[in-house]
Amino acid sequence: MKRAAIVQSSYIPWKGYFSLIQLADAFILYDDVQYTHRDWRNRNRIKTEAGGEWLTIPVTVKGRSQQRVRDACTRDGRWARKHWRAIEQNYCKAPYFAQLGPAIRELYARCAEEPRLSRINHCFLQAVCRWLAIETPLIWSMDLELHGGRTERLIGLCRQVGAAEYLTGPAARAYLDEALFVRAGMCVRWMDYAGYPEYRQLHGPPFIHQVSILDLLLNEGPQGAARYMAAYRELAQARFAAADRAPSPAGGRAFA
C-alpha cells in the first residue's frame, strides 16, 4: 500500500524529518500554506560547546503576514556565509568533516544566490537524501491541485500521488480529521519519534537529539548515518505492523 507524507519544507531539519521521508513512498513539500514566523521553516539548531545554537535564515516578513512558504524570501545572502562559519567552527573536529565539509560549503555558496526559502530548503533536503541513500521522491504541492478544507486537501494530495496511507507526526492530532480519511478509504499512520539511539556527538554530554541532521552526518559519516536511519526505519515499520495486529475499540484495526 503506497504511503505519502505531507510536510512543509524545513531548513536542514532534524533526523525525524528524514525518517518521515524514508518511511514514505512519496513526500510532498506542502509549501502552499501560510509561512509561520520563528518556526522550523527557516531555522534549526546545531550542537556547540555551549549547547544547542540556532541557525536562522533572515526572511522578509514586514507587510507579508499572509505570505505562503513558497513566497517567503531571504533579506540578503549574507546568512549563508555566517551559517557555514558556525558549522565549520563547531564541527571542524568531527570525524567526517573533512569528507562532507567541502560539499556542505558548496551548498551554502549556491544557496546564498537563491532568494526563495523553499528553494533553499529543497536544495539541502535533496543533498541530505543523497547522503543518506534515501530515494523517496520529493514533490512540490504547487505542482498538484489543492481543493477543499485542511483535511480534504491532504486527502486530495494523497490521491494524486496514488497513496492510500497518510503518514504524519503526532502534532497533527490537534487538527487532523481522521474520520474523513476513513470515509475516503485511507488510513492514517501516526509517527512515533521515540527510540532514536545516541551516536557519537561532539562537545560532550548531554546528548541532544533535537539538532540538524548535519550533526549525525558529520559525526557518523554518510554510510554510518544511512545505517542509523535504516535501523530506525525498521523499528518504525515494526510498530506499524504491531498496530495493524491490535484490535481497535470498535473491533477493527488500530492504525497508529
ChimeraX attribute file (.defattr): number of C-alpha atoms within 10 A of each C-alpha:
attribute: neighborCount
match mode: 1-to-1
recipient: residues
	/A:1	7
	/A:2	13
	/A:3	21
	/A:4	28
	/A:5	26
	/A:6	25
	/A:7	18
	/A:8	20
	/A:9	25
	/A:10	24
	/A:11	24
	/A:12	27
	/A:13	24
	/A:14	21
	/A:15	23
	/A:16	21
	/A:17	18
	/A:18	19
	/A:19	18
	/A:20	24
	/A:21	25
	/A:22	23
	/A:23	22
	/A:24	23
	/A:25	21
	/A:26	24
	/A:27	24
	/A:28	26
	/A:29	21
	/A:30	22
	/A:31	23
	/A:32	16
	/A:33	15
	/A:34	16
	/A:35	21
	/A:36	16
	/A:37	13
	/A:38	10
	/A:39	12
	/A:40	17
	/A:41	23
	/A:42	26
	/A:43	18
	/A:44	22
	/A:45	22
	/A:46	22
	/A:47	24
	/A:48	16
	/A:49	11
	/A:50	7
	/A:51	14
	/A:52	15
	/A:53	14
	/A:54	14
	/A:55	21
	/A:56	19
	/A:57	23
	/A:58	16
	/A:59	17
	/A:60	15
	/A:61	16
	/A:62	6
	/A:63	7
	/A:64	11
	/A:65	12
	/A:66	12
	/A:67	17
	/A:68	16
	/A:69	22
	/A:70	22
	/A:71	17
	/A:72	22
	/A:73	20
	/A:74	19
	/A:75	14
	/A:76	15
	/A:77	17
	/A:78	13
	/A:79	18
	/A:80	21
	/A:81	15
	/A:82	15
	/A:83	17
	/A:84	19
	/A:85	13
	/A:86	17
	/A:87	22
	/A:88	16
	/A:89	11
	/A:90	17
	/A:91	24
	/A:92	14
	/A:93	14
	/A:94	21
	/A:95	17
	/A:96	17
	/A:97	20
	/A:98	13
	/A:99	12
	/A:100	16
	/A:101	18
	/A:102	10
	/A:103	13
	/A:104	19
	/A:105	18
	/A:106	12
	/A:107	17
	/A:108	21
	/A:109	15
	/A:110	13
	/A:111	21
	/A:112	17
	/A:113	13
	/A:114	17
	/A:115	17
	/A:116	17
	/A:117	25
	/A:118	25
	/A:119	15
	/A:120	25
	/A:121	20
	/A:122	19
	/A:123	18
	/A:124	19
	/A:125	20
	/A:126	15
	/A:127	14
	/A:128	20
	/A:129	19
	/A:130	13
	/A:131	15
	/A:132	22
	/A:133	17
	/A:134	18
	/A:135	14
	/A:136	16
	/A:137	15
	/A:138	18
	/A:139	16
	/A:140	19
	/A:141	20
	/A:142	13
	/A:143	8
	/A:144	12
	/A:145	10
	/A:146	16
	/A:147	12
	/A:148	10
	/A:149	9
	/A:150	13
	/A:151	17
	/A:152	17
	/A:153	14
	/A:154	22
	/A:155	23
	/A:156	18
	/A:157	23
	/A:158	23
	/A:159	15
	/A:160	11
	/A:161	17
	/A:162	15
	/A:163	21
	/A:164	18
	/A:165	22
	/A:166	22
	/A:167	21
	/A:168	20
	/A:169	17
	/A:170	13
	/A:171	10
	/A:172	11
	/A:173	11
	/A:174	7
	/A:175	9
	/A:176	16
	/A:177	13
	/A:178	15
	/A:179	13
	/A:180	14
	/A:181	19
	/A:182	11
	/A:183	9
	/A:184	14
	/A:185	11
	/A:186	19
	/A:187	21
	/A:188	20
	/A:189	20
	/A:190	17
	/A:191	19
	/A:192	14
	/A:193	15
	/A:194	9
	/A:195	9
	/A:196	14
	/A:197	9
	/A:198	11
	/A:199	15
	/A:200	13
	/A:201	20
	/A:202	18
	/A:203	15
	/A:204	12
	/A:205	9
	/A:206	8
	/A:207	14
	/A:208	14
	/A:209	18
	/A:210	16
	/A:211	19
	/A:212	23
	/A:213	21
	/A:214	23
	/A:215	27
	/A:216	25
	/A:217	23
	/A:218	26
	/A:219	20
	/A:220	21
	/A:221	21
	/A:222	21
	/A:223	13
	/A:224	16
	/A:225	23
	/A:226	20
	/A:227	15
	/A:228	19
	/A:229	22
	/A:230	18
	/A:231	13
	/A:232	21
	/A:233	16
	/A:234	12
	/A:235	14
	/A:236	20
	/A:237	12
	/A:238	12
	/A:239	16
	/A:240	18
	/A:241	13
	/A:242	13
	/A:243	16
	/A:244	15
	/A:245	13
	/A:246	14
	/A:247	12
	/A:248	12
	/A:249	8
	/A:250	7
	/A:251	8
	/A:252	11
	/A:253	13
	/A:254	18
	/A:255	18
	/A:256	18
